[in-house]
Amino acid sequence: MGCEPGAVHRRAWVLLAVLAALWGASYMFIKIALDDLSPVALVFGRTALGALVLAPVAIARGALAPARRHLGTLAFVAAVQIAGPFLLIAAGETKISSSLAGILVASAPIWTSLLAVAFVPSERLHGVGLAGIAVGIVGVVLLFGLDLEGGDALLGGAMILLAALGYAIGALVAKRRLADVPPVGLVASIMGLSAVMVLPFAAFHTPAGGVGLDTAAAMLALGAGGTGIAFLIFYILNAELGPSRASIVAYIAPGFSVAYGVVLLDEGFTAATAGGLALILLGSYLAATGRVPRRLSRSGPSRSTEPVPARVP
C-alpha cells in the first residue's frame, strides 16, 4: 500500500534505513574482498550475483521484454553507470579508506546537476542550486587537501570522483531514454550486461590461492544484498514514496559507510573527514533539490528539481 501524499510511513522509514545500511556497507565489503580478489574479479562477482538475484524477479514480472528494445542504450548505461564505476571504486579503495570512498561517491548529485546545466537547458540551476554545487566542491577540495595525502591517495580519490560522474551520466541517460523499461527489468539487464562486459578480463584475474571465508561472505553480502536486494528495496520505495523522497537514501548511506569503516575496519576519522562529509551532503542536497532542507512531511520539490534516484555504490 502506497503512502498518503506528504507522508512517510513507518514501514517506509524502516526500508530506507535498511537500504542505507546495505548501500553504506558496500564500501566495507569491497575493502574486505580486495584482500583476496582483484578489482576486476570483484566487479564480475558482484554484478553476476546481483543479476542472479534480480533476473528471476524481472522474468516473473515480464520486465525483460521491454528492455530488449533498448539493448544499445542499456549496454551504454551498463558500461558508464555499473561496470566502469564499480571498477573505479574497487581500484580506488586499494588506495583510500572505505569511509572516504563512501563520502566521495555522495558527490554524484552534484555531477548530475552540472550535467543538467550543460545538456538539459530546462533544468539549469539558479540561486540555491548553484550555491549547492559550490558548497559540495568545497567539501571535495577539503578532503583532497587534508585527508588524501600522497600521490596514491589522490589517485584513488580521483577514481572515486570519476565513478560518481559515471553514476550521474548513466542516471540522466536512463531517465530520458529508458523510461518505458520497468525498473527491475532495467537493473537486471544492466547488471547482466555489466557481468558479460567484465567476464573476459575477469578470466585473467582469478585468485591463485582461492579466497578466504571473509572474502566469500563479503562478496555474497555485496552481490546479493548490496547490489541485488538493495535495488529491489529502492524501487519499492520509489513506487511508494516517489523519486524525490526515495532518493534521500543518498544522503543517509555515507553516514553508514563512515560508521562501518571507523568502527569495524578501524579507519581514521578526522575533522577534515567530518567537514567534507557535511559539505558534500549539504551541497548534493541543495544542488539536487534547488531548495534548503525542510521537513519531509511538507510538499516535495517540483518535478524539474527532483533528485535523480540514488544509485548503488
C-alpha positions in Angstrom: 0.0 0.0 0.0 1.4 3.4 -1.0 1.9 6.3 1.3 -0.5 9.2 1.6 0.7 12.4 -0.1 3.1 14.3 2.0 3.6 11.4 4.5 6.4 8.9 5.1 5.0 5.9 6.9 6.9 3.9 9.5 7.4 0.9 7.1 9.0 3.3 4.5 11.4 4.6 7.2 12.4 1.1 8.1 13.0 0.2 4.4 15.0 3.5 4.0 17.2 2.6 7.0 17.8 -1.0 5.7 18.6 0.3 2.2 21.0 2.9 3.6 22.7 0.3 5.8 23.1 -2.0 2.8 24.5 0.6 0.4 26.6 2.1 3.1 28.1 -1.3 3.9 29.1 -1.9 0.3 32.4 0.0 0.6 33.3 -2.0 3.7 32.6 -5.3 1.8 34.7 -4.1 -1.1 37.6 -3.3 1.2 37.4 -6.8 2.8 37.0 -8.6 -0.6 40.1 -6.8 -2.0 42.3 -8.8 0.4 41.9 -11.8 -1.9 40.4 -10.5 -5.2 41.5 -8.1 -7.8 39.1 -5.2 -8.6 38.1 -6.9 -11.9 37.3 -10.2 -10.2 35.4 -8.4 -7.5 33.3 -6.5 -10.0 32.5 -9.6 -12.0 31.4 -11.5 -8.9 29.3 -8.6 -7.7 27.5 -7.9 -10.9 26.9 -11.6 -11.6 25.4 -12.2 -8.2 23.3 -9.1 -8.5 21.9 -10.3 -11.9 21.2 -13.7 -10.4 19.1 -12.1 -7.7 17.2 -9.7 -9.9 16.7 -11.8 -13.1 14.1 -14.2 -11.7 12.0 -11.3 -10.4 12.3 -9.5 -13.7 11.3 -12.6 -15.6 8.4 -13.3 -13.4 7.1 -9.8 -13.9 7.7 -9.8 -17.7 10.1 -6.9 -17.3 12.8 -8.1 -19.6 10.7 -7.9 -22.8 10.6 -4.1 -22.9 14.3 -4.0 -22.1 15.2 -5.9 -25.3 14.0 -3.0 -27.4 16.8 -0.8 -25.9 19.8 -3.1 -26.0 22.2 -0.4 -27.2 21.2 2.1 -24.6 21.2 -0.5 -21.9 24.7 -1.5 -22.9 25.9 2.1 -22.7 24.3 2.6 -19.3 25.8 -0.7 -18.1 29.3 0.5 -19.1 29.2 4.0 -17.7 27.0 3.5 -14.6 27.8 0.0 -13.5 30.9 -1.7 -14.9 33.0 1.4 -15.1 32.2 3.0 -11.7 32.3 -0.4 -9.9 35.8 -0.9 -11.3 36.9 2.6 -10.4 35.5 2.3 -6.9 37.2 -1.1 -6.3 40.5 0.2 -7.7 40.2 3.4 -5.7 39.6 1.5 -2.5 43.0 -0.1 -2.9 44.4 3.4 -2.2 42.0 5.1 0.2 39.7 4.1 3.0 36.2 2.7 2.5 34.7 5.6 4.5 36.3 8.2 2.2 35.1 6.3 -0.8 31.5 6.4 0.5 31.8 10.2 1.1 33.2 11.0 -2.3 30.5 8.9 -4.1 27.9 11.1 -2.5 29.1 13.8 -4.9 27.0 12.1 -7.7 24.1 14.5 -7.4 26.5 17.4 -7.9 27.7 15.9 -11.1 24.1 15.3 -12.1 23.3 18.9 -11.6 26.3 20.1 -13.5 25.5 17.8 -16.5 21.9 19.0 -16.4 23.1 22.6 -16.7 25.1 21.7 -19.7 22.8 19.4 -21.6 19.2 20.0 -20.2 18.5 23.7 -20.6 15.1 23.4 -18.9 16.8 22.2 -15.7 19.5 24.9 -15.5 20.3 25.8 -11.9 19.8 29.1 -10.2 20.3 30.5 -6.7 20.3 27.7 -4.2 21.1 25.0 -6.7 24.3 26.9 -7.8 25.2 27.5 -4.2 24.9 23.8 -3.5 27.4 23.0 -6.3 29.8 25.4 -4.8 29.3 24.0 -1.3 29.9 20.5 -2.5 33.0 21.4 -4.4 34.4 23.0 -1.2 33.8 19.7 0.6 35.6 17.7 -2.1 38.6 20.2 -2.0 38.7 19.9 1.8 39.0 16.1 1.6 41.6 16.2 -1.2 43.6 18.9 0.5 43.7 17.4 4.0 42.6 13.8 4.1 44.1 12.5 0.8 47.8 12.8 1.3 50.3 11.4 -1.2 50.0 10.6 -4.9 48.4 7.2 -4.5 45.6 8.6 -2.2 44.9 11.4 -4.6 44.7 9.0 -7.5 42.3 6.8 -5.5 40.1 9.8 -4.7 40.1 10.9 -8.3 38.9 7.4 -9.3 36.0 7.6 -6.9 35.0 11.0 -8.2 35.1 9.7 -11.8 32.9 6.8 -10.7 30.4 9.3 -9.3 30.4 11.1 -12.7 29.6 7.8 -14.3 26.7 7.3 -12.0 25.4 10.8 -13.0 25.8 10.2 -16.7 24.0 6.8 -16.5 21.2 8.2 -14.4 20.5 11.0 -16.8 20.5 8.7 -19.9 18.3 6.1 -18.2 15.8 8.8 -17.0 15.4 10.2 -20.5 15.8 7.1 -22.8 14.7 4.1 -20.7 11.6 5.5 -19.0 9.4 2.7 -20.6 11.5 -0.1 -19.2 10.2 -1.4 -15.8 12.9 -0.7 -13.1 13.5 -4.3 -12.1 14.0 -5.2 -15.8 16.3 -2.2 -16.4 18.5 -3.1 -13.4 18.6 -6.8 -14.1 19.6 -6.1 -17.7 22.4 -3.6 -16.9 23.8 -5.9 -14.1 23.8 -8.9 -16.5 25.4 -6.8 -19.3 28.0 -5.5 -16.9 28.9 -9.0 -15.9 29.3 -10.0 -19.5 31.5 -7.0 -20.2 33.8 -7.7 -17.3 34.0 -11.5 -17.8 36.7 -11.6 -20.5 39.0 -9.6 -18.2 38.0 -11.5 -15.0 39.2 -14.7 -16.6 42.7 -13.5 -16.3 42.3 -12.3 -12.7 41.2 -15.4 -10.9 42.7 -15.7 -7.4 45.6 -18.1 -7.4 45.2 -19.4 -3.9 41.5 -19.3 -3.5 39.6 -16.9 -1.2 39.0 -16.9 2.5 35.7 -17.2 4.2 35.6 -13.5 5.0 36.0 -12.6 1.3 33.3 -15.1 0.3 30.9 -13.7 2.9 31.7 -10.1 1.8 31.1 -11.0 -1.8 27.8 -12.7 -1.0 26.7 -9.7 1.0 27.9 -7.2 -1.7 26.4 -9.0 -4.7 23.2 -10.4 -3.4 22.5 -7.8 -0.7 24.1 -4.5 -1.6 23.5 -4.9 -5.3 20.5 -7.2 -5.8 18.2 -6.9 -2.8 19.1 -3.3 -2.2 17.9 -2.3 -5.7 14.6 -4.1 -5.1 14.1 -2.2 -1.9 14.9 1.1 -3.6 12.3 0.6 -6.3 9.7 -0.4 -3.8 10.3 2.9 -2.1 10.4 4.6 -5.5 6.9 3.4 -6.2 5.5 4.1 -2.7 7.1 7.5 -1.9 8.1 8.8 -5.3 11.6 9.6 -6.5 12.2 12.7 -4.5 11.7 11.1 -1.1 13.2 7.7 -2.1 16.4 9.4 -3.2 17.1 10.7 0.4 18.9 7.4 0.9 21.8 9.1 -1.0 22.2 11.4 2.0 21.9 8.7 4.6 24.2 5.9 3.2 27.5 7.8 3.5 27.0 8.1 7.3 26.7 4.3 7.4 29.8 3.9 5.3 31.8 6.1 7.7 30.4 4.3 10.8 31.3 0.9 9.3 34.8 2.0 8.3 35.7 3.6 11.6 34.1 1.0 13.9 34.7 -2.3 12.1 37.8 -1.5 9.9 39.5 0.8 12.4 39.7 3.6 9.7 40.6 7.1 10.8 38.1 9.9 11.2 39.4 13.4 11.2 37.9 16.9 11.4 38.5 17.2 7.7 36.5 14.0 7.1 33.6 15.3 9.1 33.7 18.7 7.4 34.0 17.1 3.9 31.1 14.8 4.6 28.9 17.6 5.8 29.7 19.9 2.9 29.3 17.3 0.2 26.0 16.0 1.5 24.6 19.5 2.0 25.9 20.6 -1.4 24.4 17.5 -3.1 21.1 18.1 -1.5 20.9 21.8 -2.4 22.1 21.1 -6.0 19.6 18.2 -6.5 16.6 19.9 -5.0 17.3 23.6 -5.5 15.9 24.4 -2.1 17.1 24.4 1.5 16.3 21.3 3.6 12.8 21.2 5.2 10.6 18.6 6.8 9.7 15.6 4.7 6.1 15.9 5.6 5.9 19.1 3.5 5.4 19.2 -0.2 8.3 17.7 -2.2 10.2 19.6 -4.9 8.8 20.3 -8.3 9.3 17.7 -11.0 12.0 19.7 -12.7 14.1 19.8 -9.5 13.5 16.3 -8.2 16.8 14.4 -7.4 17.7 11.7 -9.8 17.1 8.3 -8.0 20.1 7.2 -5.9 22.4 4.6 -7.4 24.1 1.6 -5.7 27.7 2.2 -4.7 
